[in-house]
Amino acid sequence: MAIVVESGLGRHSASRATGSRMPQFRRAAGICMTTGSFTFLFALVIGLIR
């Protein structure tokens, strides 16, 4: 599992004006993947304790 963090410092304001939704989808996918991983690990630990 890899977590990618983009600072956005290297971007130009002109590239944001293009209306590209790809960075938003990447951020949402990353949040969902991280949340899902933590949920899975939490459920696994709870299952091992019981």
ZAMARKOL-638291 format. One record per residue (C-alpha): x, y, z. Coordinates in Angstrom, 3 decimals. Example, Ala and Ser with C-alpha at 12.3 -4.5 7.8 and 13.67 -1.06 7.14 Angstrom:
REM ZAMARKOL-638291
PT          u          v          w
PT     12.300     -4.500      7.800
PT     13.670     -1.060      7.140
//
This chain:
REM ZAMARKOL-638291
PT          u          v          w
PT      0.000      0.000      0.000
PT      1.367      3.393     -0.925
PT      0.185      6.815      0.137
PT      1.037      9.642     -2.232
PT      1.003     13.207     -0.954
PT      1.132     16.056     -3.434
PT      2.049     19.467     -2.140
PT      0.993     21.318     -5.281
PT      3.883     23.770     -5.016
PT      5.144     23.003     -8.511
PT      1.844     23.693    -10.240
PT      1.089     26.824    -12.182
PT     -2.197     28.671    -11.862
PT     -2.804     28.152    -15.590
PT     -2.909     24.374    -15.161
PT     -5.705     24.697    -12.606
PT     -7.772     26.775    -15.002
PT     -8.100     23.824    -17.393
PT    -10.823     22.311    -15.209
PT     -9.149     18.938    -14.853
PT    -10.903     16.788    -12.263
PT     -8.180     14.143    -12.167
PT     -6.400     15.471     -9.041
PT     -9.717     15.510     -7.176
PT    -10.426     11.908     -8.164
PT     -6.917     10.880     -7.116
PT     -7.322     12.557     -3.743
PT    -10.748     10.953     -3.224
PT     -9.415      7.535     -4.255
PT     -6.479      7.906     -1.889
PT     -8.755      8.851      1.003
PT    -11.075      5.936      0.262
PT     -8.172      3.488     -0.014
PT     -6.621      4.692      3.245
PT     -9.946      4.605      5.084
PT    -10.723      1.171      3.703
PT     -7.316     -0.151      4.730
PT     -7.685      1.136      8.280
PT    -11.211     -0.259      8.487
PT    -10.020     -3.643      7.263
PT     -7.124     -3.734      9.713
PT     -9.399     -2.645     12.580
PT    -11.911     -5.384     11.715
PT     -9.083     -7.907     11.478
PT     -7.738     -6.954     14.909
PT    -11.212     -7.043     16.457
PT    -11.746    -10.479     14.902
PT     -8.464    -11.757     16.339
PT     -9.264    -10.438     19.825
PT    -12.658    -12.172     19.995
//
